[in-house]
Amino acid sequence: MADDWFHHLSLDIQTEILKKLPVKSLIRFRSVSKAWRSLIDSSKFITDHSFNNRRTGPNRLLLRYVDETKGSDFEYVSIIDDDDDDDDDDDDSLSQKEVIHTDTIPMYDDILVDKPYSIIGISQGLFCFYNFYESTTSVIWNPSIRKSVAIKMPNNNNNNMLYRPMEPAIGFGVCPRTSDPKLIWITSFQNWKVEVFTLSSGTWRSSISSCNWPPERVIVINSKQVDLDGFIYWYAWEIVYVDDDDDVGGKKKLLNNCIISFDLTTEEFKQVYLPRKLLAPNFLTNPAINVTISKLRDSLVVVENTLVVGEQVYGVWMIKQHGGGSVSSSSFTKLFTIGLGLPDACIESVLGFRKNGRPILEVKSIIYGNGNGNGNGNGYGNVINNLSDMVTYEHTNNSKQHISHLGIIMYGKRVISFVSSYVETLLLLDHH
């Protein structure tokens, strides 16, 4: 029960104080009085609190992984991500772990039951799930208030199994001007088509002018998206034709890497041009090289994955300017390279970045058997590759590596890990 002195304050002052409180406190305070419940549940308060919390609220990391010793279901852990750069311990300063139970995610069409569902995107504390292979429904989930909403998706008429994992491309983000969650559905392999869903209207529309679309030679790939400052970014391919050395006067088609952005407010697409180093090849022409996009603090980064002498090495490139506009290739600068150089461990993937800028890696340990019985003849026995660890990585000025463990150990031959930063929000509380 709130103290009497607080009730003597004007409602405006009470509102300003409540706006600064964490989400879990506000959920409890809804039971204090009908007036407070009405205030906290109002769309204006939810929007104002979300805006304030994005600027001042604590940053959190959501970690998703599979531990096959506990079953095949995903486990979710939320961790407060502080900005401590002076932590020299072997264990990183992510001690405040909270297991998130997923029983508030509706299992419509069984899309989240024993299916390879994906996290489409994260925006302003909301998460969007979708199963590209079988589902007709997506789910928007707020883990902070344990509430979710199911969205009926457009029909996917693409029956080509080669393209199906990559089309349609789906985007998710919250409009910074209206705090209205949006879903974007893009087909681009044959004929461009764009549809947009807003949660406030509950309907899909295809009224975006084609003059705002990227060129038809661009194919948006349904991979990890990045939501940043009111824009959604996707990894994409641009079709280009170059001289064919094997056919005098002929041309051959290449697929260059690029990035496409979508303004959640104006609903305009723009193209981000990559430096030549990152243009090509992509994994279709050279499986040893691949690029992905991510977010480091408040900047867009491109992570280049290259196989060097049998080891996966990752280069991190940051865009020096963003805002969704057409960005030139000269706007990128390389920050650092990640490589373990260890005989008993390899980097599976760069999952994301901490608030202090350190990359979060999934590292797979190479464990040898005792060499008895069915060994491989080298005295070490069979290689057992079923133990993975989430770690943070720091490359110091004296060329030394510092690896800190997050305390997440994953067992299983196929580990699907995901890490994303977010802030808690009240969004969806007023949705019925």
C-alpha positions as a Python dict, from the first residue, in 0.01 Angstrom:
ca = {
    (1, 'M'): (0, 0, 0),
    (2, 'A'): (135, 342, -90),
    (3, 'D'): (213, 581, 194),
    (4, 'D'): (-47, 848, 276),
    (5, 'W'): (189, 1133, 193),
    (6, 'F'): (217, 1008, -163),
    (7, 'H'): (-161, 1023, -211),
    (8, 'H'): (-160, 1389, -104),
    (9, 'L'): (54, 1471, -405),
    (10, 'S'): (-120, 1584, -720),
    (11, 'L'): (-187, 1320, -983),
    (12, 'D'): (57, 1490, -1220),
    (13, 'I'): (340, 1460, -966),
    (14, 'Q'): (246, 1100, -888),
    (15, 'T'): (255, 1025, -1260),
    (16, 'E'): (602, 1174, -1303),
    (17, 'I'): (732, 964, -1012),
    (18, 'L'): (570, 645, -1140),
    (19, 'K'): (722, 697, -1486),
    (20, 'K'): (1067, 650, -1334),
    (21, 'L'): (991, 318, -1163),
    (22, 'P'): (1087, -23, -1304),
    (23, 'V'): (831, -233, -1486),
    (24, 'K'): (791, -500, -1219),
    (25, 'S'): (717, -238, -953),
    (26, 'L'): (451, -81, -1173),
    (27, 'I'): (285, -418, -1232),
    (28, 'R'): (260, -462, -853),
    (29, 'F'): (137, -106, -800),
    (30, 'R'): (-159, -166, -1035),
    (31, 'S'): (-326, -339, -741),
    (32, 'V'): (-286, -39, -507),
    (33, 'S'): (-593, 147, -633),
    (34, 'K'): (-829, 170, -928),
    (35, 'A'): (-684, 513, -1011),
    (36, 'W'): (-330, 381, -1032),
    (37, 'R'): (-440, 80, -1236),
    (38, 'S'): (-623, 306, -1479),
    (39, 'L'): (-320, 536, -1503),
    (40, 'I'): (-58, 262, -1552),
    (41, 'D'): (-277, 80, -1807),
    (42, 'S'): (-335, 394, -2014),
    (43, 'S'): (-171, 411, -2356),
    (44, 'K'): (-18, 752, -2284),
    (45, 'F'): (150, 637, -1962),
    (46, 'I'): (281, 320, -2132),
    (47, 'T'): (427, 526, -2418),
    (48, 'D'): (581, 786, -2186),
    (49, 'H'): (728, 521, -1955),
    (50, 'S'): (873, 325, -2247),
    (51, 'F'): (1037, 638, -2387),
    (52, 'N'): (1187, 726, -2048),
    (53, 'N'): (1302, 369, -1978),
    (54, 'R'): (1482, 346, -2314),
    (55, 'R'): (1699, 640, -2207),
    (56, 'T'): (1750, 568, -1838),
    (57, 'G'): (1650, 207, -1770),
    (58, 'P'): (1904, -69, -1706),
    (59, 'N'): (2022, -260, -2011),
    (60, 'R'): (1950, -632, -2010),
    (61, 'L'): (2061, -930, -2217),
    (62, 'L'): (1826, -1209, -2317),
    (63, 'L'): (2008, -1538, -2372),
    (64, 'R'): (1839, -1830, -2547),
    (65, 'Y'): (1999, -2172, -2570),
    (66, 'V'): (1934, -2545, -2567),
    (67, 'D'): (2070, -2782, -2307),
    (68, 'E'): (1993, -3132, -2433),
    (69, 'T'): (2054, -3279, -2089),
    (70, 'K'): (1732, -3102, -1984),
    (71, 'G'): (1535, -3169, -2302),
    (72, 'S'): (1502, -3006, -2643),
    (73, 'D'): (1316, -2692, -2537),
    (74, 'F'): (1475, -2350, -2545),
    (75, 'E'): (1580, -2196, -2216),
    (76, 'Y'): (1567, -1820, -2167),
    (77, 'V'): (1777, -1625, -1919),
    (78, 'S'): (1765, -1249, -1863),
    (79, 'I'): (2078, -1081, -1729),
    (80, 'I'): (2140, -724, -1619),
    (81, 'D'): (2421, -588, -1837),
    (82, 'D'): (2621, -325, -1653),
    (83, 'D'): (2891, -106, -1809),
    (84, 'D'): (3184, -229, -1600),
    (85, 'D'): (3505, -229, -1806),
    (86, 'D'): (3731, -295, -1509),
    (87, 'D'): (3626, -655, -1446),
    (88, 'D'): (3939, -866, -1466),
    (89, 'D'): (3795, -1183, -1319),
    (90, 'D'): (3751, -1503, -1516),
    (91, 'D'): (3374, -1470, -1464),
    (92, 'D'): (3215, -1167, -1626),
    (93, 'S'): (2999, -934, -1414),
    (94, 'L'): (2668, -1083, -1525),
    (95, 'S'): (2569, -1232, -1192),
    (96, 'Q'): (2205, -1119, -1174),
    (97, 'K'): (2050, -1397, -1380),
    (98, 'E'): (1676, -1449, -1403),
    (99, 'V'): (1523, -1753, -1570),
    (100, 'I'): (1230, -1647, -1787),
    (101, 'H'): (943, -1891, -1814),
    (102, 'T'): (784, -1911, -2157),
    (103, 'D'): (440, -2029, -2048),
    (104, 'T'): (298, -1688, -2143),
    (105, 'I'): (384, -1738, -2511),
    (106, 'P'): (70, -1873, -2682),
    (107, 'M'): (121, -2194, -2876),
    (108, 'Y'): (-104, -2096, -3166),
    (109, 'D'): (-76, -2344, -3454),
    (110, 'D'): (187, -2518, -3241),
    (111, 'I'): (443, -2275, -3385),
    (112, 'L'): (657, -2284, -3075),
    (113, 'V'): (624, -2653, -2993),
    (114, 'D'): (907, -2875, -3121),
    (115, 'K'): (954, -2651, -3426),
    (116, 'P'): (1257, -2457, -3557),
    (117, 'Y'): (1106, -2117, -3480),
    (118, 'S'): (1314, -1804, -3510),
    (119, 'I'): (1332, -1478, -3323),
    (120, 'I'): (1254, -1231, -3603),
    (121, 'G'): (1354, -919, -3416),
    (122, 'I'): (1370, -731, -3088),
    (123, 'S'): (1247, -376, -3052),
    (124, 'Q'): (1188, -165, -2741),
    (125, 'G'): (1169, -469, -2515),
    (126, 'L'): (936, -672, -2740),
    (127, 'F'): (1035, -999, -2911),
    (128, 'C'): (881, -1142, -3228),
    (129, 'F'): (879, -1517, -3309),
    (130, 'Y'): (798, -1697, -3634),
    (131, 'N'): (839, -2045, -3783),
    (132, 'F'): (929, -1999, -4151),
    (133, 'Y'): (858, -2355, -4257),
    (134, 'E'): (513, -2434, -4124),
    (135, 'S'): (346, -2149, -3938),
    (136, 'T'): (83, -1899, -4043),
    (137, 'T'): (113, -1710, -3716),
    (138, 'S'): (377, -1494, -3552),
    (139, 'V'): (397, -1402, -3184),
    (140, 'I'): (495, -1073, -3023),
    (141, 'W'): (614, -1135, -2666),
    (142, 'N'): (692, -903, -2376),
    (143, 'P'): (890, -1109, -2121),
    (144, 'S'): (884, -824, -1868),
    (145, 'I'): (506, -834, -1816),
    (146, 'R'): (461, -1198, -1927),
    (147, 'K'): (221, -1113, -2208),
    (148, 'S'): (211, -1200, -2577),
    (149, 'V'): (-3, -1141, -2884),
    (150, 'A'): (-51, -1369, -3185),
    (151, 'I'): (-56, -1219, -3536),
    (152, 'K'): (-202, -1393, -3842),
    (153, 'M'): (55, -1372, -4122),
    (154, 'P'): (-3, -1334, -4499),
    (155, 'N'): (-4, -1647, -4713),
    (156, 'N'): (339, -1764, -4822),
    (157, 'N'): (288, -1877, -5180),
    (158, 'N'): (653, -1962, -5233),
    (159, 'N'): (675, -2339, -5271),
    (160, 'N'): (1038, -2339, -5382),
    (161, 'M'): (1221, -2515, -5098),
    (162, 'L'): (1550, -2359, -5208),
    (163, 'Y'): (1420, -2008, -5136),
    (164, 'R'): (1176, -2092, -4859),
    (165, 'P'): (1422, -2050, -4568),
    (166, 'M'): (1501, -1701, -4700),
    (167, 'E'): (1166, -1580, -4826),
    (168, 'P'): (962, -1406, -4717),
    (169, 'A'): (1185, -1165, -4533),
    (170, 'I'): (1009, -1046, -4220),
    (171, 'G'): (1091, -742, -4010),
    (172, 'F'): (969, -635, -3669),
    (173, 'G'): (1001, -303, -3492),
    (174, 'V'): (822, -48, -3278),
    (175, 'C'): (759, 290, -3440),
    (176, 'P'): (946, 550, -3228),
    (177, 'R'): (685, 815, -3300),
    (178, 'T'): (371, 619, -3209),
    (179, 'S'): (506, 324, -3002),
    (180, 'D'): (299, 103, -3234),
    (181, 'P'): (456, -240, -3308),
    (182, 'K'): (489, -315, -3681),
    (183, 'L'): (556, -625, -3887),
    (184, 'I'): (695, -599, -4242),
    (185, 'W'): (650, -884, -4492),
    (186, 'I'): (875, -873, -4800),
    (187, 'T'): (895, -1101, -5101),
    (188, 'S'): (1172, -1009, -5343),
    (189, 'F'): (1304, -1316, -5526),
    (190, 'Q'): (1076, -1276, -5827),
    (191, 'N'): (852, -973, -5790),
    (192, 'W'): (881, -720, -5510),
    (193, 'K'): (587, -707, -5272),
    (194, 'V'): (571, -533, -4935),
    (195, 'E'): (297, -557, -4670),
    (196, 'V'): (291, -382, -4332),
    (197, 'F'): (99, -478, -4018),
    (198, 'T'): (36, -237, -3729),
    (199, 'L'): (-82, -376, -3397),
    (200, 'S'): (-311, -77, -3335),
    (201, 'S'): (-511, -148, -3652),
    (202, 'G'): (-484, -526, -3643),
    (203, 'T'): (-467, -539, -4022),
    (204, 'W'): (-216, -589, -4303),
    (205, 'R'): (-189, -331, -4582),
    (206, 'S'): (13, -315, -4901),
    (207, 'S'): (-17, 58, -4964),
    (208, 'I'): (355, 140, -4949),
    (209, 'S'): (447, 320, -5270),
    (210, 'S'): (678, 116, -5493),
    (211, 'C'): (895, 425, -5537),
    (212, 'N'): (1007, 371, -5177),
    (213, 'W'): (1121, 14, -5244),
    (214, 'P'): (1485, -83, -5302),
    (215, 'P'): (1586, -155, -5664),
    (216, 'E'): (1447, -480, -5805),
    (217, 'R'): (1801, -616, -5830),
    (218, 'V'): (1814, -630, -5446),
    (219, 'I'): (1704, -949, -5268),
    (220, 'V'): (1636, -918, -4895),
    (221, 'I'): (1755, -1227, -4707),
    (222, 'N'): (1558, -1354, -4413),
    (223, 'S'): (1842, -1354, -4164),
    (224, 'K'): (1907, -1171, -3841),
    (225, 'Q'): (1770, -818, -3846),
    (226, 'V'): (1888, -520, -3641),
    (227, 'D'): (1650, -263, -3492),
    (228, 'L'): (1829, 67, -3432),
    (229, 'D'): (1703, 424, -3379),
    (230, 'G'): (1370, 364, -3550),
    (231, 'F'): (1512, 170, -3845),
    (232, 'I'): (1517, -201, -3931),
    (233, 'Y'): (1827, -332, -4109),
    (234, 'W'): (1848, -657, -4309),
    (235, 'Y'): (2133, -837, -4478),
    (236, 'A'): (2063, -852, -4854),
    (237, 'W'): (2209, -947, -5192),
    (238, 'E'): (2247, -712, -5487),
    (239, 'I'): (2250, -871, -5833),
    (240, 'V'): (2535, -733, -6046),
    (241, 'Y'): (2667, -834, -6387),
    (242, 'V'): (3040, -836, -6462),
    (243, 'D'): (3255, -941, -6756),
    (244, 'D'): (3288, -1317, -6787),
    (245, 'D'): (3652, -1418, -6837),
    (246, 'D'): (3539, -1753, -6978),
    (247, 'D'): (3304, -1596, -7234),
    (248, 'V'): (3447, -1311, -7439),
    (249, 'G'): (3193, -1031, -7452),
    (250, 'G'): (2966, -1218, -7215),
    (251, 'K'): (2845, -1129, -6869),
    (252, 'K'): (2808, -1335, -6555),
    (253, 'K'): (2579, -1271, -6259),
    (254, 'L'): (2717, -1214, -5909),
    (255, 'L'): (2540, -1164, -5579),
    (256, 'N'): (2710, -888, -5381),
    (257, 'N'): (2646, -838, -5011),
    (258, 'C'): (2460, -524, -4904),
    (259, 'I'): (2227, -395, -4630),
    (260, 'I'): (1872, -265, -4665),
    (261, 'S'): (1711, -32, -4411),
    (262, 'F'): (1344, 43, -4342),
    (263, 'D'): (1225, 360, -4168),
    (264, 'L'): (952, 257, -3922),
    (265, 'T'): (807, 608, -3929),
    (266, 'T'): (814, 706, -4299),
    (267, 'E'): (809, 346, -4425),
    (268, 'E'): (1087, 411, -4676),
    (269, 'F'): (1360, 169, -4780),
    (270, 'K'): (1724, 269, -4831),
    (271, 'Q'): (2038, 82, -4931),
    (272, 'V'): (2360, 72, -4727),
    (273, 'Y'): (2668, 8, -4940),
    (274, 'L'): (2947, -209, -4800),
    (275, 'P'): (3321, -163, -4855),
    (276, 'R'): (3479, -377, -5127),
    (277, 'K'): (3628, -611, -4866),
    (278, 'L'): (3276, -712, -4760),
    (279, 'L'): (3098, -703, -5095),
    (280, 'A'): (3172, -1053, -5215),
    (281, 'P'): (3190, -1339, -5214),
    (282, 'N'): (2905, -1457, -4997),
    (283, 'F'): (2841, -1808, -4875),
    (284, 'L'): (2689, -1918, -5207),
    (285, 'T'): (3013, -1858, -5396),
    (286, 'N'): (3258, -1921, -5113),
    (287, 'P'): (3130, -2102, -4803),
    (288, 'A'): (3448, -2005, -4617),
    (289, 'I'): (3342, -1637, -4608),
    (290, 'N'): (3018, -1497, -4469),
    (291, 'V'): (2889, -1173, -4321),
    (292, 'T'): (2616, -1096, -4069),
    (293, 'I'): (2490, -775, -3910),
    (294, 'S'): (2458, -686, -3544),
    (295, 'K'): (2441, -391, -3305),
    (296, 'L'): (2726, -261, -3091),
    (297, 'R'): (2603, -1, -2842),
    (298, 'D'): (2408, 239, -3066),
    (299, 'S'): (2583, 157, -3394),
    (300, 'L'): (2530, -91, -3675),
    (301, 'V'): (2815, -338, -3723),
    (302, 'V'): (2897, -598, -3987),
    (303, 'V'): (3067, -918, -3867),
    (304, 'E'): (3286, -1084, -4130),
    (305, 'N'): (3347, -1456, -4084),
    (306, 'T'): (3654, -1598, -4261),
    (307, 'L'): (3822, -1938, -4244),
    (308, 'V'): (4195, -1882, -4185),
    (309, 'V'): (4423, -2185, -4161),
    (310, 'G'): (4139, -2402, -4035),
    (311, 'E'): (4014, -2149, -3778),
    (312, 'Q'): (3707, -1927, -3789),
    (313, 'V'): (3821, -1565, -3757),
    (314, 'Y'): (3576, -1276, -3723),
    (315, 'G'): (3630, -915, -3824),
    (316, 'V'): (3402, -647, -3677),
    (317, 'W'): (3326, -342, -3894),
    (318, 'M'): (3132, -42, -3762),
    (319, 'I'): (2932, 208, -3961),
    (320, 'K'): (3044, 560, -3871),
    (321, 'Q'): (2712, 716, -3962),
    (322, 'H'): (2365, 575, -3974),
    (323, 'G'): (2006, 690, -3962),
    (324, 'G'): (1869, 469, -4232),
    (325, 'G'): (1980, 679, -4527),
    (326, 'S'): (2183, 564, -4824),
    (327, 'V'): (2526, 512, -4670),
    (328, 'S'): (2845, 494, -4876),
    (329, 'S'): (3105, 221, -4835),
    (330, 'S'): (3354, 473, -4696),
    (331, 'S'): (3136, 508, -4386),
    (332, 'F'): (3266, 175, -4247),
    (333, 'T'): (3577, 126, -4036),
    (334, 'K'): (3719, -201, -3904),
    (335, 'L'): (3729, -211, -3523),
    (336, 'F'): (3901, -539, -3436),
    (337, 'T'): (3946, -906, -3523),
    (338, 'I'): (3835, -1200, -3308),
    (339, 'G'): (4031, -1523, -3317),
    (340, 'L'): (4105, -1765, -3032),
    (341, 'G'): (4408, -1943, -3177),
    (342, 'L'): (4349, -2231, -2935),
    (343, 'P'): (4388, -2599, -3027),
    (344, 'D'): (4107, -2714, -2797),
    (345, 'A'): (3836, -2456, -2875),
    (346, 'C'): (3673, -2286, -3173),
    (347, 'I'): (3428, -2000, -3218),
    (348, 'E'): (3088, -2119, -3337),
    (349, 'S'): (2942, -1770, -3377),
    (350, 'V'): (2947, -1410, -3259),
    (351, 'L'): (2613, -1384, -3081),
    (352, 'G'): (2612, -1014, -2997),
    (353, 'F'): (2782, -746, -2790),
    (354, 'R'): (2772, -633, -2431),
    (355, 'K'): (2700, -274, -2334),
    (356, 'N'): (3073, -223, -2274),
    (357, 'G'): (3145, -331, -2632),
    (358, 'R'): (3283, -679, -2563),
    (359, 'P'): (3159, -942, -2810),
    (360, 'I'): (2965, -1241, -2678),
    (361, 'L'): (3076, -1566, -2838),
    (362, 'E'): (2953, -1920, -2852),
    (363, 'V'): (3270, -2127, -2810),
    (364, 'K'): (3273, -2501, -2867),
    (365, 'S'): (3524, -2704, -2672),
    (366, 'I'): (3711, -2987, -2841),
    (367, 'I'): (3716, -3271, -2589),
    (368, 'Y'): (3914, -3588, -2658),
    (369, 'G'): (3832, -3933, -2529),
    (370, 'N'): (4081, -4139, -2331),
    (371, 'G'): (4226, -4309, -2641),
    (372, 'N'): (4110, -4654, -2535),
    (373, 'G'): (3889, -4872, -2747),
    (374, 'N'): (3759, -4682, -3049),
    (375, 'G'): (4023, -4412, -3054),
    (376, 'N'): (4135, -4239, -3368),
    (377, 'G'): (4491, -4367, -3347),
    (378, 'N'): (4653, -4047, -3226),
    (379, 'G'): (4652, -4137, -2859),
    (380, 'Y'): (4373, -3893, -2777),
    (381, 'G'): (4070, -4102, -2865),
    (382, 'N'): (3757, -3978, -3038),
    (383, 'V'): (3674, -3608, -3053),
    (384, 'I'): (3360, -3518, -2858),
    (385, 'N'): (3211, -3187, -2976),
    (386, 'N'): (2902, -3147, -2763),
    (387, 'L'): (3003, -2885, -2506),
    (388, 'S'): (2957, -2514, -2576),
    (389, 'D'): (3010, -2210, -2357),
    (390, 'M'): (2895, -1849, -2379),
    (391, 'V'): (3186, -1615, -2317),
    (392, 'T'): (3283, -1252, -2361),
    (393, 'Y'): (3601, -1168, -2545),
    (394, 'E'): (3845, -881, -2501),
    (395, 'H'): (4158, -814, -2704),
    (396, 'T'): (4385, -591, -2496),
    (397, 'N'): (4637, -337, -2622),
    (398, 'N'): (4927, -572, -2550),
    (399, 'S'): (4779, -829, -2793),
    (400, 'K'): (4661, -1055, -2511),
    (401, 'Q'): (4319, -1217, -2505),
    (402, 'H'): (4088, -1204, -2206),
    (403, 'I'): (3797, -1449, -2210),
    (404, 'S'): (3528, -1431, -1940),
    (405, 'H'): (3262, -1694, -1886),
    (406, 'L'): (2895, -1601, -1855),
    (407, 'G'): (2809, -1917, -1665),
    (408, 'I'): (2599, -2062, -1950),
    (409, 'I'): (2718, -2412, -2045),
    (410, 'M'): (2531, -2584, -2329),
    (411, 'Y'): (2533, -2958, -2389),
    (412, 'G'): (2418, -3115, -2713),
    (413, 'K'): (2526, -3179, -3069),
    (414, 'R'): (2306, -2901, -3208),
    (415, 'V'): (2306, -2593, -2990),
    (416, 'I'): (2095, -2297, -3106),
    (417, 'S'): (2204, -1985, -2921),
    (418, 'F'): (2075, -1632, -2936),
    (419, 'V'): (2171, -1315, -2747),
    (420, 'S'): (2014, -971, -2766),
    (421, 'S'): (2015, -656, -2557),
    (422, 'Y'): (1686, -501, -2452),
    (423, 'V'): (1521, -279, -2193),
    (424, 'E'): (1207, -368, -2000),
    (425, 'T'): (883, -213, -2120),
    (426, 'L'): (510, -193, -2051),
    (427, 'L'): (422, -221, -2419),
    (428, 'L'): (133, -468, -2485),
    (429, 'L'): (-12, -402, -2138),
    (430, 'D'): (-299, -206, -2293),
    (431, 'H'): (-359, -455, -2574),
    (432, 'H'): (-672, -667, -2534),
}
